[in-house]
Amino acid sequence: MPLDCSISIPDIADIAAAPDCVSTDLLAPDASLDAPVAIAMSGGVDSSTVAGMLQATGAPVIGLTLQLWNQRRLAGRHGLPETSQGRCCSIDDVYDARRVAEQLGIPYYLVNAQQRFEDEVVRPFVDEYLAGRTPIPCTLCNNHLKFDQLLLTARQIGAERIATGHYARNRYDAERGRWILSRPADKTKDQTYFLFGLTQAQLSRTLFPLGEMQKPAVRALAAEQGLELAQKPDSQEICFIPGGSYSTFLQAYLEEQGRTMPDSSGELVAENGEVMGAHAGIHSFTVGQRKGIGIASADPLYVLKIHPDSHKVEIGAGEALMSCTLRANRLNWIAIAAPAEPIRVTIKIRHRHEPAWATLRVIGEDEIEATFDEPQRAITPGQSAVFYDGDDVVGGGWIF
């Protein structure tokens, strides 16, 4: 029988609200564009094209690259790949960024942020995964490190703004008195899901020049600019997880740190509590997982829930992954202040998830509950929930 998501609260709420985050660090919407702009250069085609675009306008441009992770650090351990091919922020990307800066004739700085990256992204990722949640390191990196460090460094060298190759848009809404983050013209490249944590101050100082462009047009422009990397493939893997195997990375990283993998072995149980088998550790599972469960069955079995306290992993049929509600905390509001009444939004629960209609209500100082119009599959603790009003990002938080 289909899961019923209907609720009896109003469909529409007024989401316009007064700003709640006046900051002395906000850059005025009409601030001069004559000051230098720092380009966050990742070594990819997108940020390189942005550098060329802004330089062509005559604006003073400075290239900045963050060195985040030593790609050779865990190479070969526990079978991890020896090469960094396909990963973002590799040493090859740093070389490419420097080469583009030289080609364009712009100043270039490489900023070592490896310690901050490990403290604020890698270790929290490891701790979350060991606790049975599925974190998103790219969102952690954007929210807690990249924009903060880039803006800090930019202002130290005389730039009031940064420009990035992210596919997103931002604008100042005078009526609300807030900076608004919006989805880009190319919805297939939308990166707003990873940017929901940006503050008003950060948005006021950030340019997204690719927001109105389609990816093929960006590559064509890069070729027109004479950039050798115009056809360079996009990075697919997380920078510090070679091969995409989270559990293998955890083993290698903990070994390097002189730590042992905590014993989180336990029982595989059905929804009714029946014990169906055993597992070696909750770190090997994520909600929605089908392969590698270790139970033979005539019908497909999926991970439904992970219980960190008891170390039980609940498994069952795919239909049981459907849910009408989620809760999220560690919230950041962008388009509005925290609403006093329920509001209607669409919500993305994964990067590739199509935003789904829901009614959202604040239920605590830093907590919301959302009820979807239709059941959603595999709402996963540790992932982000990002709220939208059309193309505008209302805000977001972390599912728990």
FIVO-995976 format. One line per 3 residues: number of its first residue (from 1); their letters; for each residue x, y, z of C-alpha. Coordinates in steps of 0.001 Angstrom, whole numbers, padded with zeros to 6 digits, always signed. Each point is the difference from the previous one (the first is absolute). Last residue first. Example, Ala and Ser with C-alpha at 12.3 -4.5 7.8 and 13.67 -1.06 7.14 Angstrom:
! residues 2
2 = sa = +013670:-001060:+007140; -001370:-003440:+000660
! end
This chain:
! residues 400
400 = fiw = +019992:+013431:+011281; -000135:+001926:-003276; +002324:+002990:-000187
397 = ggg = -001317:+003455:-000826; -001197:+002267:-002753; -001146:+003426:-001033
394 = vvd = -002514:+001740:-002245; +002089:-000668:-003098; -001697:+001774:-002901
391 = dgd = -000881:-001928:-003178; -003659:-000433:+000929; -000020:+000468:+003751
388 = yfv = +002598:-002590:+000979; +001052:-001880:+003155; +003221:-002009:+000208
385 = asq = +000136:-003187:+002064; +003580:-001112:+000482; +001131:-003565:+000648
382 = gpt = +001128:-001308:+003382; -003161:-001995:+000622; -001415:-001362:-003299
379 = iar = -003478:+000433:-001429; -000004:-003177:-002090; -002948:+000491:-002361
376 = qpe = -002507:+002820:+000285; -003726:-000352:+000693; -002216:+002590:-001707
373 = dft = -001211:+003332:+001376; +003054:+000085:+002233; -000080:+000903:+003675
370 = aei = +002944:+002048:+001256; +001165:+000375:+003595; +002391:+002751:+000979
367 = ede = +002658:+000475:+002662; +002223:+002746:+001323; -002108:+001737:+002648
364 = giv = -002640:-002666:-000235; -002947:-001236:-002051; +000302:+002236:-003073
361 = rlt = -002506:-001147:-002590; +000339:-001174:-003560; -002733:-001143:-002355
358 = awa = +001380:-002004:-002888; +000262:-000063:-003783; +002857:-002033:-001432
355 = peh = +003270:+001278:-001474; +001318:-002586:-002493; +002802:-001899:+001733
352 = rhr = +003411:+000040:-001669; +001721:+001849:+002865; -002008:-001811:+002647
349 = iki = -002898:+000954:+002303; -001224:+002861:-002193; -003016:+001823:+001410
346 = tvr = -002816:+001989:-001589; -001581:+002624:+002196; -003317:+000842:+001641
343 = ipe = +000270:+001794:+003329; -001199:-000729:+003537; -000057:+003090:+002229
340 = apa = +002706:+001849:+001970; +002463:-000222:-002883; +003765:+000077:+000684
337 = aia = +001124:+003115:-001862; -000427:-000024:-003737; +001893:-000583:-003245
334 = iwn = +003115:-001386:+001721; -000772:-001981:+003149; +002696:-002355:+001307
331 = lrn = -000994:-002909:+002203; +002112:-002258:+002200; -003096:-002213:+000246
328 = arl = -002124:-002205:-002243; -003033:-002201:+000442; -001593:-002017:-002738
325 = tcs = -003472:-001142:-000861; -002009:-001979:-002538; +002130:-003130:-000280
322 = mla = +000687:-002689:-002587; +002857:-002346:+000820; -002525:-002684:+001007
319 = ega = -000936:-000440:-003653; +003520:-001269:-000693; -000508:-003133:+002073
316 = gie = +001836:-000522:+003260; +003089:+000660:+002090; +000605:+001539:+003421
313 = vkh = +003622:+000280:+001076; +000480:-000427:+003737; +003036:+001570:+001651
310 = sdp = -002092:+000518:+003161; +000881:+003683:+000414; +000724:+000691:-003685
307 = hik = -003360:-001317:-001308; +000214:+000000:-003795; -003259:-000016:-001930
304 = lvy = -001463:-001432:-003192; +002971:-001776:-001602; -001432:-001785:-003014
301 = lpd = -000975:-003555:-000868; -000873:-001251:-003477; -002296:-003044:-000093
298 = asa = +001112:-003643:-000089; +002387:+000749:+002850; +003608:-000646:+000907
295 = igi = +001218:+002356:+002712; +003423:+001641:-000064; -001041:+003623:-000371
292 = gkr = +002595:+000636:-002701; -002333:+001437:-002608; -003344:+001650:+000802
289 = qgv = +000784:+003256:+001818; -002965:+002321:+000585; +001288:+001205:+003368
286 = tfs = +003759:-000394:+000216; +002063:-002938:+001167; +003630:-001015:+000534
283 = hig = +000491:+002402:+002929; -002607:-002037:+001907; +002574:-002734:+000644
280 = aha = +000697:-003700:-000588; -003572:-001156:-000656; -002222:-002751:+001334
277 = gmv = -003058:-001849:-001241; -003770:+000020:-000295; -000988:+000904:+003554
274 = egn = -003743:+000672:+000151; -000694:+003537:+001217; -003247:+000476:-001922
271 = eav = +001743:+002196:-002580; +002553:-002766:-000588; +003317:-000097:+001818
268 = leg = +003670:-000173:-000911; +001794:-000285:+003303; +003158:+001598:+001325
265 = ssd = +003540:+001072:-000664; +000867:+003538:+001038; +003468:-000820:+001296
262 = pmt = +001969:+003187:-000486; +002574:-000119:-002817; +003340:+000427:+001668
259 = rgq = +001826:+003276:+000258; +003650:+000703:-000718; -000926:+002880:-002275
256 = eel = +001273:-001841:-003073; -002090:-003040:+000958; -003068:+002208:+000438
253 = yaq = +000532:+001492:-003462; +000499:-003336:-001752; -003017:-001664:+001611
250 = lft = -002225:+003010:-000610; +001158:+000244:-003633; -000933:-003627:-000582
247 = sys = -003444:+000589:+001511; -000602:+003070:-002166; +000918:-001680:-003275
244 = ggp = -000171:+002626:-002753; +003191:-001188:-001688; +002052:+002642:+001732
241 = ifc = -001789:+001718:+002905; +001828:+003272:+000775; -001085:+002031:-003022
238 = ieq = -003531:-001359:-000331; -000298:-001569:-003434; -001555:+001221:-003238
235 = sdp = +002180:+002867:-001175; -001199:+001523:-003266; +001836:-001042:-003152
232 = kqa = +002462:+002474:-001592; -001382:+001163:-003344; +000900:+003697:+000359
229 = lel = +003230:-000962:+001830; +002308:+001605:-002547; -001604:+003405:+000505
226 = gqe = +000034:+002023:-003230; -002681:+002427:+001183; -002209:-001235:-002839
223 = aal = +000477:-003549:+001325; -001067:+001127:+003472; -003040:+001682:-001559
220 = arv = -000986:-003248:-001711; +000402:-001892:+003273; -002230:+002523:+001755
217 = apk = -002568:-000173:-002801; -000159:-003785:+000387; -000611:+000480:+003762
214 = qme = -002979:+002320:-000401; +000365:+003572:+001242; -002043:+002350:+002226
211 = glp = +001662:-000978:+003271; +003477:-000231:-001512; +001161:+003362:+001419
208 = flt = -000735:-000990:+003616; +001332:+002990:+001962; +000470:-000055:+003774
205 = rsl = +000332:+002873:+002488; -003668:+000476:+000933; -000470:-003769:+000066
202 = qaq = +002732:-000346:+002621; -001503:+002705:+002221; -003475:-001496:-000314
199 = tlg = +001383:-003367:+001036; +000572:-002999:-002234; -001232:-003259:+001539
196 = flf = -002287:-000932:-002912; +002955:-000273:-002374; +000176:-003745:-000724
193 = ytq = -003628:-000228:-001130; +000559:+003191:-002008; +002237:-001914:-002407
190 = dkt = -002345:-000219:-003015; +001851:-001512:-002981; -003011:-001705:-001630
187 = kda = -002099:+003054:+000884; +001993:+002171:-002404; -001599:+003420:+000628
184 = prs = +001292:-000089:+003543; -001895:-000625:+003272; -000304:+003003:+002273
181 = liw = +001731:+001559:+003019; -001655:+003191:+001300; +001705:+002854:+001845
178 = rgr = -002350:+001632:+002456; -001705:+003331:+000647; -003346:-001625:-000716
175 = ead = -001178:+002743:-002324; +003526:+000754:-001211; +000578:-003564:-001192
172 = yrn = +003737:-000269:-000760; +000988:-002627:-002532; +001595:-003410:-000186
169 = ray = +000262:-002644:-002698; +001405:-003531:-000041; +002215:-002214:-002131
166 = hgt = +003232:+000277:+001956; +003041:+001318:-001863; +000850:+002481:+002715
163 = air = +000472:+003751:+000372; +001294:+001624:+003180; -000636:+003527:+001154
160 = eag = +001675:+002746:+002029; +003510:-000672:-001304; +002961:+001698:+001705
157 = iqr = +002367:-002875:+000745; -001316:-000623:+003515; -003536:+000369:-001318
154 = atl = +000487:-002895:-002385; +001576:-002186:+002688; -002984:+000354:+002330
151 = llq = -002459:-000350:-002863; +001664:-003203:-001194; +000243:-001428:+003505
148 = dfk = -003683:+000571:+000831; -001210:-001026:-003423; +001987:-003219:-000014
145 = lhn = -000124:-001054:+003641; -003176:-000533:+001967; -002906:+000069:-002423
142 = ncl = +001827:-000893:-003206; +002046:-002818:+001547; -002885:-001362:+002057
139 = tcp = -002125:-000034:-003151; +002702:-001877:-001915; +000450:-002420:+002933
136 = ipt = -003615:-001187:-000089; -000666:-002139:+003084; -001605:-003453:+000131
133 = rga = -000822:-000874:+003615; +000815:-003160:+001931; +002160:+001559:+002707
130 = lye = +003193:-001156:-001733; -001138:+001971:-003044; -000550:+003143:+002018
127 = dvf = +003392:-000255:+001735; +001835:-000539:-003301; -001755:+002910:-001698
124 = prv = +000630:+002231:+003023; +003696:-000947:-000246; +000248:+000675:-003728
121 = ved = -001894:+003308:-000190; +000833:+002467:+002771; +003258:-001324:+001456
118 = efr = +001363:-001592:-003184; -000949:+002964:-002142; +001346:+002464:+002559
115 = qqa = +003327:-001842:+000008; +000174:-000163:-003792; -000789:+003664:-000624
112 = nvl = +003243:+000891:-001781; -000818:+002976:-002220; +001443:+000120:-003514
109 = yyp = +000100:+003563:-001333; -000154:+001291:-003581; +000401:+003424:-001556
106 = igl = -001504:+000183:-003513; +001695:-000417:-003368; -002807:-001992:-001604
103 = qea = +002385:-002803:-001003; +001750:+000155:+003363; -003324:-000237:+001830
100 = vrr = -000992:-002919:-002239; +003271:-001794:+000787; -000455:+000540:+003742
97 = ady = -003495:-001464:-000128; +001211:-003000:-002038; +002844:-000689:+002445
94 = vdd = -002452:+000123:+002918; -002343:-002336:-001878; +002867:-002444:-000521
91 = isc = +000627:+000096:+003760; -003585:-001166:+000461; -002819:+002326:+001097
88 = crg = -002725:-002189:-001505; +000548:-003689:-000632; -000113:-001621:-003434
85 = qst = +003642:-001106:+000024; +001532:+000086:+003472; +002276:-003005:-000511
82 = epl = +001140:-002801:+002338; -003478:-001403:+000484; -000994:-001187:+003513
79 = ghr = +000732:-003695:+000516; +000108:+000081:+003775; +002630:+002742:-000249
76 = gal = +001199:+000607:-003558; -000291:+003783:+000076; -000802:+001303:+003481
73 = rrq = +001967:+003256:-000173; +000669:+000257:-003706; -002996:+002302:-000607
70 = nwl = +001196:+002453:+002645; -003215:+001825:+000752; -001362:+003543:-000061
67 = qlt = +002296:+002277:-002014; -002285:+002985:-000550; +000539:+001857:-003269
64 = lgi = -000241:+003769:-000430; +000323:+001995:-003240; -000087:+003807:+000087
61 = vpa = -001997:+002187:-002411; -000116:+003769:-000562; -003131:+000530:-002132
58 = gta = +000636:+000738:-003653; -003095:-001889:-001124; +002204:-002616:-001695
55 = qlm = +001612:-000820:+003359; -003424:-000845:+001338; -000785:-002472:-002756
52 = gav = +003475:-001566:+000006; -000134:-000670:+003729; -003527:-001367:-000350
49 = tss = +001188:-002344:-002749; +002672:-001363:+002341; -002609:-000484:+002715
46 = dvg = -002138:-002108:-002329; +002701:-001896:-001906; +001575:-001463:+003106
43 = gsm = +003203:+001004:+001779; -001872:+000912:+003164; +000443:+003751:-000364
40 = aia = -001974:+002066:+002511; +000312:+003327:-001792; +000830:+002997:+002180
37 = vpa = -001555:+003248:-001217; +001996:+003245:+000218; -001905:+003179:+000883
34 = dls = -001697:+001871:-002863; -003373:-001664:+000494; -001129:+002742:+002374
31 = adp = -002558:-000912:+002651; -003652:+000360:-001036; -001189:-003126:+001817
28 = all = +001990:+001033:+003116; +002441:-002655:+001163; -001175:-001625:+003203
25 = dts = +002658:-000283:+002704; -001847:+002305:+002406; -002711:-002613:+000052
22 = vcd = -003775:+000256:+000119; -001247:-003542:+000470; -003703:-000083:+000735
19 = paa = -001367:+001471:-003192; -003750:+000585:+000021; -002168:-002780:-001326
16 = aid = -001751:-001007:-003205; -000961:-003664:+000259; -003747:+000567:+000029
13 = aid = -001511:-003411:+000515; -001795:-002224:-002480; -001424:-003493:+000344
10 = pis = -001449:+000466:+003467; +000286:-002812:+002574; -002017:-003211:-000207
7 = isc = +002557:-002558:-001105; +000074:-002506:-002844; +003032:-002274:-000355
4 = dlp = -001870:-003272:-000470; +002294:-002961:-000780; -001389:-002088:-002827
1 = m = -001441:-003423:+000947
! end
